[in-house]
Amino acid sequence: MNSEVDKAISFACRVLAYRRRTARELTEKLEKQGFAAEVNRSVIDTMSRYGYIDDKAYARLWIEQRLYKRGFPGLKRELLQKGVDTCIIDETIAEAGPEAEFKAAFLLALKKATQNGGACSYPRLARFLQNRGYSYESISRVGRTITTDSGAKP
């Protein structure tokens, strides 16, 4: 069995060399490769012990990199699909804070308004941000901040 664990660790290292993965993603890769469940657990434990797999760090990095494309609800959905625990996601989102989501939504809304010649109606802007997974609080705050095409603040 030790040689199978070694093969699985070698495979896991090759997989992780491409990009970071969550524990569930790596487990799925190992299962797809045909390794036994106990071998998979051993590999995940080893990789976690050495710091190659850390779902909290993964979630923190994911939110940091993708916040300017998706809001917290959208990012939470993505991380859940990747197998990150809900507690870890909520903790990481709380660390980032609502101000970070507002700033990202505001910059994205400014970019959208600029693409539309400097004017964009509030309903259109709200729909745009909602489709990207931003929270209602951030959307309404952006709407109050950005001037609509009529020149009045919503």
PyMOL commands that place a pseudoatom at each C-alpha (Angstrom):
pseudoatom trace, name=CA, resn=MET, resi=1, chain=A, elem=C, hetatm=0, pos=[0.000, 0.000, 0.000]
pseudoatom trace, name=CA, resn=ASN, resi=2, chain=A, elem=C, hetatm=0, pos=[2.901, 2.349, 0.689]
pseudoatom trace, name=CA, resn=SER, resi=3, chain=A, elem=C, hetatm=0, pos=[3.874, 2.362, -2.979]
pseudoatom trace, name=CA, resn=GLU, resi=4, chain=A, elem=C, hetatm=0, pos=[0.284, 3.260, -3.902]
pseudoatom trace, name=CA, resn=VAL, resi=5, chain=A, elem=C, hetatm=0, pos=[0.362, 6.172, -1.452]
pseudoatom trace, name=CA, resn=ASP, resi=6, chain=A, elem=C, hetatm=0, pos=[3.625, 7.300, -3.000]
pseudoatom trace, name=CA, resn=LYS, resi=7, chain=A, elem=C, hetatm=0, pos=[2.081, 7.126, -6.477]
pseudoatom trace, name=CA, resn=ALA, resi=8, chain=A, elem=C, hetatm=0, pos=[-0.943, 9.092, -5.263]
pseudoatom trace, name=CA, resn=ILE, resi=9, chain=A, elem=C, hetatm=0, pos=[1.260, 11.742, -3.632]
pseudoatom trace, name=CA, resn=SER, resi=10, chain=A, elem=C, hetatm=0, pos=[3.268, 12.045, -6.824]
pseudoatom trace, name=CA, resn=PHE, resi=11, chain=A, elem=C, hetatm=0, pos=[0.060, 12.435, -8.821]
pseudoatom trace, name=CA, resn=ALA, resi=12, chain=A, elem=C, hetatm=0, pos=[-1.270, 15.018, -6.343]
pseudoatom trace, name=CA, resn=CYS, resi=13, chain=A, elem=C, hetatm=0, pos=[1.936, 17.036, -6.631]
pseudoatom trace, name=CA, resn=ARG, resi=14, chain=A, elem=C, hetatm=0, pos=[1.597, 17.103, -10.420]
pseudoatom trace, name=CA, resn=VAL, resi=15, chain=A, elem=C, hetatm=0, pos=[-2.035, 18.200, -10.136]
pseudoatom trace, name=CA, resn=LEU, resi=16, chain=A, elem=C, hetatm=0, pos=[-1.205, 20.916, -7.608]
pseudoatom trace, name=CA, resn=ALA, resi=17, chain=A, elem=C, hetatm=0, pos=[1.654, 22.184, -9.764]
pseudoatom trace, name=CA, resn=TYR, resi=18, chain=A, elem=C, hetatm=0, pos=[-0.921, 23.493, -12.265]
pseudoatom trace, name=CA, resn=ARG, resi=19, chain=A, elem=C, hetatm=0, pos=[-2.983, 25.437, -9.737]
pseudoatom trace, name=CA, resn=ARG, resi=20, chain=A, elem=C, hetatm=0, pos=[-4.179, 25.422, -6.128]
pseudoatom trace, name=CA, resn=ARG, resi=21, chain=A, elem=C, hetatm=0, pos=[-7.078, 23.138, -5.335]
pseudoatom trace, name=CA, resn=THR, resi=22, chain=A, elem=C, hetatm=0, pos=[-9.431, 22.518, -2.471]
pseudoatom trace, name=CA, resn=ALA, resi=23, chain=A, elem=C, hetatm=0, pos=[-9.348, 19.243, -0.553]
pseudoatom trace, name=CA, resn=ARG, resi=24, chain=A, elem=C, hetatm=0, pos=[-12.519, 18.099, -2.314]
pseudoatom trace, name=CA, resn=GLU, resi=25, chain=A, elem=C, hetatm=0, pos=[-11.174, 18.939, -5.760]
pseudoatom trace, name=CA, resn=LEU, resi=26, chain=A, elem=C, hetatm=0, pos=[-8.001, 16.957, -5.109]
pseudoatom trace, name=CA, resn=THR, resi=27, chain=A, elem=C, hetatm=0, pos=[-9.991, 14.052, -3.674]
pseudoatom trace, name=CA, resn=GLU, resi=28, chain=A, elem=C, hetatm=0, pos=[-12.134, 13.982, -6.820]
pseudoatom trace, name=CA, resn=LYS, resi=29, chain=A, elem=C, hetatm=0, pos=[-9.019, 13.979, -9.001]
pseudoatom trace, name=CA, resn=LEU, resi=30, chain=A, elem=C, hetatm=0, pos=[-7.533, 11.105, -6.999]
pseudoatom trace, name=CA, resn=GLU, resi=31, chain=A, elem=C, hetatm=0, pos=[-10.790, 9.126, -7.181]
pseudoatom trace, name=CA, resn=LYS, resi=32, chain=A, elem=C, hetatm=0, pos=[-10.989, 9.682, -10.911]
pseudoatom trace, name=CA, resn=GLN, resi=33, chain=A, elem=C, hetatm=0, pos=[-7.443, 8.324, -11.192]
pseudoatom trace, name=CA, resn=GLY, resi=34, chain=A, elem=C, hetatm=0, pos=[-8.603, 5.158, -9.399]
pseudoatom trace, name=CA, resn=PHE, resi=35, chain=A, elem=C, hetatm=0, pos=[-6.942, 5.449, -5.999]
pseudoatom trace, name=CA, resn=ALA, resi=36, chain=A, elem=C, hetatm=0, pos=[-8.650, 3.866, -2.975]
pseudoatom trace, name=CA, resn=ALA, resi=37, chain=A, elem=C, hetatm=0, pos=[-10.505, 6.001, -0.421]
pseudoatom trace, name=CA, resn=GLU, resi=38, chain=A, elem=C, hetatm=0, pos=[-8.012, 5.311, 2.389]
pseudoatom trace, name=CA, resn=VAL, resi=39, chain=A, elem=C, hetatm=0, pos=[-5.127, 6.247, 0.096]
pseudoatom trace, name=CA, resn=ASN, resi=40, chain=A, elem=C, hetatm=0, pos=[-6.942, 9.476, -0.793]
pseudoatom trace, name=CA, resn=ARG, resi=41, chain=A, elem=C, hetatm=0, pos=[-7.414, 10.357, 2.883]
pseudoatom trace, name=CA, resn=SER, resi=42, chain=A, elem=C, hetatm=0, pos=[-3.743, 9.707, 3.545]
pseudoatom trace, name=CA, resn=VAL, resi=43, chain=A, elem=C, hetatm=0, pos=[-2.704, 11.932, 0.625]
pseudoatom trace, name=CA, resn=ILE, resi=44, chain=A, elem=C, hetatm=0, pos=[-5.068, 14.746, 1.667]
pseudoatom trace, name=CA, resn=ASP, resi=45, chain=A, elem=C, hetatm=0, pos=[-3.738, 14.572, 5.247]
pseudoatom trace, name=CA, resn=THR, resi=46, chain=A, elem=C, hetatm=0, pos=[-0.151, 14.670, 4.022]
pseudoatom trace, name=CA, resn=MET, resi=47, chain=A, elem=C, hetatm=0, pos=[-0.775, 17.550, 1.629]
pseudoatom trace, name=CA, resn=SER, resi=48, chain=A, elem=C, hetatm=0, pos=[-2.643, 19.486, 4.332]
pseudoatom trace, name=CA, resn=ARG, resi=49, chain=A, elem=C, hetatm=0, pos=[0.109, 18.896, 6.869]
pseudoatom trace, name=CA, resn=TYR, resi=50, chain=A, elem=C, hetatm=0, pos=[2.710, 20.329, 4.477]
pseudoatom trace, name=CA, resn=GLY, resi=51, chain=A, elem=C, hetatm=0, pos=[0.476, 23.263, 3.549]
pseudoatom trace, name=CA, resn=TYR, resi=52, chain=A, elem=C, hetatm=0, pos=[-0.134, 22.312, -0.070]
pseudoatom trace, name=CA, resn=ILE, resi=53, chain=A, elem=C, hetatm=0, pos=[-3.869, 22.160, 0.592]
pseudoatom trace, name=CA, resn=ASP, resi=54, chain=A, elem=C, hetatm=0, pos=[-5.473, 24.822, 2.751]
pseudoatom trace, name=CA, resn=ASP, resi=55, chain=A, elem=C, hetatm=0, pos=[-9.129, 25.552, 2.050]
pseudoatom trace, name=CA, resn=LYS, resi=56, chain=A, elem=C, hetatm=0, pos=[-9.091, 28.757, 4.103]
pseudoatom trace, name=CA, resn=ALA, resi=57, chain=A, elem=C, hetatm=0, pos=[-6.116, 30.176, 2.209]
pseudoatom trace, name=CA, resn=TYR, resi=58, chain=A, elem=C, hetatm=0, pos=[-7.747, 29.020, -1.035]
pseudoatom trace, name=CA, resn=ALA, resi=59, chain=A, elem=C, hetatm=0, pos=[-10.983, 30.841, -0.169]
pseudoatom trace, name=CA, resn=ARG, resi=60, chain=A, elem=C, hetatm=0, pos=[-9.100, 33.993, 0.835]
pseudoatom trace, name=CA, resn=LEU, resi=61, chain=A, elem=C, hetatm=0, pos=[-7.159, 34.001, -2.441]
pseudoatom trace, name=CA, resn=TRP, resi=62, chain=A, elem=C, hetatm=0, pos=[-10.278, 33.208, -4.500]
pseudoatom trace, name=CA, resn=ILE, resi=63, chain=A, elem=C, hetatm=0, pos=[-12.188, 36.119, -2.981]
pseudoatom trace, name=CA, resn=GLU, resi=64, chain=A, elem=C, hetatm=0, pos=[-9.246, 38.478, -3.363]
pseudoatom trace, name=CA, resn=GLN, resi=65, chain=A, elem=C, hetatm=0, pos=[-8.786, 37.631, -7.040]
pseudoatom trace, name=CA, resn=ARG, resi=66, chain=A, elem=C, hetatm=0, pos=[-12.430, 37.440, -8.115]
pseudoatom trace, name=CA, resn=LEU, resi=67, chain=A, elem=C, hetatm=0, pos=[-14.119, 40.148, -6.043]
pseudoatom trace, name=CA, resn=TYR, resi=68, chain=A, elem=C, hetatm=0, pos=[-13.970, 42.619, -8.919]
pseudoatom trace, name=CA, resn=LYS, resi=69, chain=A, elem=C, hetatm=0, pos=[-15.959, 40.193, -11.089]
pseudoatom trace, name=CA, resn=ARG, resi=70, chain=A, elem=C, hetatm=0, pos=[-18.446, 38.776, -8.584]
pseudoatom trace, name=CA, resn=GLY, resi=71, chain=A, elem=C, hetatm=0, pos=[-20.043, 39.875, -5.340]
pseudoatom trace, name=CA, resn=PHE, resi=72, chain=A, elem=C, hetatm=0, pos=[-19.948, 37.940, -2.089]
pseudoatom trace, name=CA, resn=PRO, resi=73, chain=A, elem=C, hetatm=0, pos=[-23.097, 35.870, -2.784]
pseudoatom trace, name=CA, resn=GLY, resi=74, chain=A, elem=C, hetatm=0, pos=[-21.717, 34.871, -6.184]
pseudoatom trace, name=CA, resn=LEU, resi=75, chain=A, elem=C, hetatm=0, pos=[-18.298, 34.047, -4.735]
pseudoatom trace, name=CA, resn=LYS, resi=76, chain=A, elem=C, hetatm=0, pos=[-19.909, 31.998, -1.980]
pseudoatom trace, name=CA, resn=ARG, resi=77, chain=A, elem=C, hetatm=0, pos=[-21.741, 29.949, -4.601]
pseudoatom trace, name=CA, resn=GLU, resi=78, chain=A, elem=C, hetatm=0, pos=[-18.510, 29.363, -6.522]
pseudoatom trace, name=CA, resn=LEU, resi=79, chain=A, elem=C, hetatm=0, pos=[-16.591, 28.293, -3.412]
pseudoatom trace, name=CA, resn=LEU, resi=80, chain=A, elem=C, hetatm=0, pos=[-19.390, 25.940, -2.336]
pseudoatom trace, name=CA, resn=GLN, resi=81, chain=A, elem=C, hetatm=0, pos=[-19.169, 24.287, -5.749]
pseudoatom trace, name=CA, resn=LYS, resi=82, chain=A, elem=C, hetatm=0, pos=[-15.445, 23.811, -5.183]
pseudoatom trace, name=CA, resn=GLY, resi=83, chain=A, elem=C, hetatm=0, pos=[-16.105, 22.076, -1.858]
pseudoatom trace, name=CA, resn=VAL, resi=84, chain=A, elem=C, hetatm=0, pos=[-15.061, 24.751, 0.621]
pseudoatom trace, name=CA, resn=ASP, resi=85, chain=A, elem=C, hetatm=0, pos=[-16.916, 24.516, 3.936]
pseudoatom trace, name=CA, resn=THR, resi=86, chain=A, elem=C, hetatm=0, pos=[-19.605, 27.146, 4.590]
pseudoatom trace, name=CA, resn=CYS, resi=87, chain=A, elem=C, hetatm=0, pos=[-18.001, 28.203, 7.887]
pseudoatom trace, name=CA, resn=ILE, resi=88, chain=A, elem=C, hetatm=0, pos=[-14.696, 28.892, 6.143]
pseudoatom trace, name=CA, resn=ILE, resi=89, chain=A, elem=C, hetatm=0, pos=[-16.436, 30.877, 3.402]
pseudoatom trace, name=CA, resn=ASP, resi=90, chain=A, elem=C, hetatm=0, pos=[-18.441, 32.982, 5.874]
pseudoatom trace, name=CA, resn=GLU, resi=91, chain=A, elem=C, hetatm=0, pos=[-15.345, 33.682, 7.961]
pseudoatom trace, name=CA, resn=THR, resi=92, chain=A, elem=C, hetatm=0, pos=[-13.329, 34.706, 4.903]
pseudoatom trace, name=CA, resn=ILE, resi=93, chain=A, elem=C, hetatm=0, pos=[-16.103, 36.971, 3.621]
pseudoatom trace, name=CA, resn=ALA, resi=94, chain=A, elem=C, hetatm=0, pos=[-16.367, 38.578, 7.056]
pseudoatom trace, name=CA, resn=GLU, resi=95, chain=A, elem=C, hetatm=0, pos=[-12.614, 39.240, 7.007]
pseudoatom trace, name=CA, resn=ALA, resi=96, chain=A, elem=C, hetatm=0, pos=[-12.934, 41.048, 3.677]
pseudoatom trace, name=CA, resn=GLY, resi=97, chain=A, elem=C, hetatm=0, pos=[-15.882, 43.109, 4.929]
pseudoatom trace, name=CA, resn=PRO, resi=98, chain=A, elem=C, hetatm=0, pos=[-18.821, 44.745, 3.157]
pseudoatom trace, name=CA, resn=GLU, resi=99, chain=A, elem=C, hetatm=0, pos=[-16.737, 47.779, 2.221]
pseudoatom trace, name=CA, resn=ALA, resi=100, chain=A, elem=C, hetatm=0, pos=[-14.622, 45.634, -0.116]
pseudoatom trace, name=CA, resn=GLU, resi=101, chain=A, elem=C, hetatm=0, pos=[-17.730, 44.392, -1.934]
pseudoatom trace, name=CA, resn=PHE, resi=102, chain=A, elem=C, hetatm=0, pos=[-19.082, 47.933, -2.265]
pseudoatom trace, name=CA, resn=LYS, resi=103, chain=A, elem=C, hetatm=0, pos=[-15.783, 49.190, -3.660]
pseudoatom trace, name=CA, resn=ALA, resi=104, chain=A, elem=C, hetatm=0, pos=[-15.671, 46.367, -6.216]
pseudoatom trace, name=CA, resn=ALA, resi=105, chain=A, elem=C, hetatm=0, pos=[-19.302, 46.940, -7.233]
pseudoatom trace, name=CA, resn=PHE, resi=106, chain=A, elem=C, hetatm=0, pos=[-18.734, 50.680, -7.488]
pseudoatom trace, name=CA, resn=LEU, resi=107, chain=A, elem=C, hetatm=0, pos=[-15.688, 50.270, -9.751]
pseudoatom trace, name=CA, resn=LEU, resi=108, chain=A, elem=C, hetatm=0, pos=[-17.531, 47.778, -11.932]
pseudoatom trace, name=CA, resn=ALA, resi=109, chain=A, elem=C, hetatm=0, pos=[-20.529, 50.120, -12.173]
pseudoatom trace, name=CA, resn=LEU, resi=110, chain=A, elem=C, hetatm=0, pos=[-18.277, 53.034, -13.143]
pseudoatom trace, name=CA, resn=LYS, resi=111, chain=A, elem=C, hetatm=0, pos=[-16.705, 50.904, -15.840]
pseudoatom trace, name=CA, resn=LYS, resi=112, chain=A, elem=C, hetatm=0, pos=[-20.160, 49.948, -17.164]
pseudoatom trace, name=CA, resn=ALA, resi=113, chain=A, elem=C, hetatm=0, pos=[-21.335, 53.561, -17.120]
pseudoatom trace, name=CA, resn=THR, resi=114, chain=A, elem=C, hetatm=0, pos=[-18.193, 54.669, -18.963]
pseudoatom trace, name=CA, resn=GLN, resi=115, chain=A, elem=C, hetatm=0, pos=[-18.787, 52.037, -21.639]
pseudoatom trace, name=CA, resn=ASN, resi=116, chain=A, elem=C, hetatm=0, pos=[-22.300, 53.447, -22.093]
pseudoatom trace, name=CA, resn=GLY, resi=117, chain=A, elem=C, hetatm=0, pos=[-21.098, 56.981, -22.700]
pseudoatom trace, name=CA, resn=GLY, resi=118, chain=A, elem=C, hetatm=0, pos=[-21.063, 58.072, -19.072]
pseudoatom trace, name=CA, resn=ALA, resi=119, chain=A, elem=C, hetatm=0, pos=[-24.750, 57.470, -18.367]
pseudoatom trace, name=CA, resn=CYS, resi=120, chain=A, elem=C, hetatm=0, pos=[-26.545, 54.341, -17.236]
pseudoatom trace, name=CA, resn=SER, resi=121, chain=A, elem=C, hetatm=0, pos=[-30.001, 54.087, -15.683]
pseudoatom trace, name=CA, resn=TYR, resi=122, chain=A, elem=C, hetatm=0, pos=[-30.276, 52.692, -12.184]
pseudoatom trace, name=CA, resn=PRO, resi=123, chain=A, elem=C, hetatm=0, pos=[-32.445, 49.672, -13.127]
pseudoatom trace, name=CA, resn=ARG, resi=124, chain=A, elem=C, hetatm=0, pos=[-30.002, 48.657, -15.841]
pseudoatom trace, name=CA, resn=LEU, resi=125, chain=A, elem=C, hetatm=0, pos=[-27.016, 49.126, -13.543]
pseudoatom trace, name=CA, resn=ALA, resi=126, chain=A, elem=C, hetatm=0, pos=[-28.718, 47.215, -10.725]
pseudoatom trace, name=CA, resn=ARG, resi=127, chain=A, elem=C, hetatm=0, pos=[-29.542, 44.319, -13.046]
pseudoatom trace, name=CA, resn=PHE, resi=128, chain=A, elem=C, hetatm=0, pos=[-25.951, 44.304, -14.307]
pseudoatom trace, name=CA, resn=LEU, resi=129, chain=A, elem=C, hetatm=0, pos=[-24.563, 44.064, -10.753]
pseudoatom trace, name=CA, resn=GLN, resi=130, chain=A, elem=C, hetatm=0, pos=[-27.211, 41.570, -9.662]
pseudoatom trace, name=CA, resn=ASN, resi=131, chain=A, elem=C, hetatm=0, pos=[-26.305, 39.257, -12.539]
pseudoatom trace, name=CA, resn=ARG, resi=132, chain=A, elem=C, hetatm=0, pos=[-22.734, 39.292, -11.263]
pseudoatom trace, name=CA, resn=GLY, resi=133, chain=A, elem=C, hetatm=0, pos=[-23.755, 38.185, -7.793]
pseudoatom trace, name=CA, resn=TYR, resi=134, chain=A, elem=C, hetatm=0, pos=[-23.456, 41.398, -5.795]
pseudoatom trace, name=CA, resn=SER, resi=135, chain=A, elem=C, hetatm=0, pos=[-25.594, 41.792, -2.694]
pseudoatom trace, name=CA, resn=TYR, resi=136, chain=A, elem=C, hetatm=0, pos=[-28.654, 44.022, -2.575]
pseudoatom trace, name=CA, resn=GLU, resi=137, chain=A, elem=C, hetatm=0, pos=[-26.976, 46.257, 0.006]
pseudoatom trace, name=CA, resn=SER, resi=138, chain=A, elem=C, hetatm=0, pos=[-23.998, 46.936, -2.250]
pseudoatom trace, name=CA, resn=ILE, resi=139, chain=A, elem=C, hetatm=0, pos=[-26.200, 47.471, -5.306]
pseudoatom trace, name=CA, resn=SER, resi=140, chain=A, elem=C, hetatm=0, pos=[-28.435, 49.990, -3.556]
pseudoatom trace, name=CA, resn=ARG, resi=141, chain=A, elem=C, hetatm=0, pos=[-25.430, 51.807, -2.096]
pseudoatom trace, name=CA, resn=VAL, resi=142, chain=A, elem=C, hetatm=0, pos=[-23.823, 52.019, -5.546]
pseudoatom trace, name=CA, resn=GLY, resi=143, chain=A, elem=C, hetatm=0, pos=[-27.126, 53.294, -6.920]
pseudoatom trace, name=CA, resn=ARG, resi=144, chain=A, elem=C, hetatm=0, pos=[-27.230, 56.052, -4.323]
pseudoatom trace, name=CA, resn=THR, resi=145, chain=A, elem=C, hetatm=0, pos=[-23.637, 56.991, -5.127]
pseudoatom trace, name=CA, resn=ILE, resi=146, chain=A, elem=C, hetatm=0, pos=[-23.582, 56.988, -8.914]
pseudoatom trace, name=CA, resn=THR, resi=147, chain=A, elem=C, hetatm=0, pos=[-25.501, 59.601, -10.843]
pseudoatom trace, name=CA, resn=THR, resi=148, chain=A, elem=C, hetatm=0, pos=[-28.069, 58.129, -13.230]
pseudoatom trace, name=CA, resn=ASP, resi=149, chain=A, elem=C, hetatm=0, pos=[-28.638, 59.314, -16.777]
pseudoatom trace, name=CA, resn=SER, resi=150, chain=A, elem=C, hetatm=0, pos=[-31.158, 61.921, -15.633]
pseudoatom trace, name=CA, resn=GLY, resi=151, chain=A, elem=C, hetatm=0, pos=[-28.517, 63.559, -13.470]
pseudoatom trace, name=CA, resn=ALA, resi=152, chain=A, elem=C, hetatm=0, pos=[-30.276, 62.763, -10.196]
pseudoatom trace, name=CA, resn=LYS, resi=153, chain=A, elem=C, hetatm=0, pos=[-29.141, 60.319, -7.607]
pseudoatom trace, name=CA, resn=PRO, resi=154, chain=A, elem=C, hetatm=0, pos=[-31.453, 57.362, -7.049]
for i in range(1, 154): cmd.bond("trace and resi %d" % i, "trace and resi %d" % (i + 1))
show_as sticks, trace
zoom trace
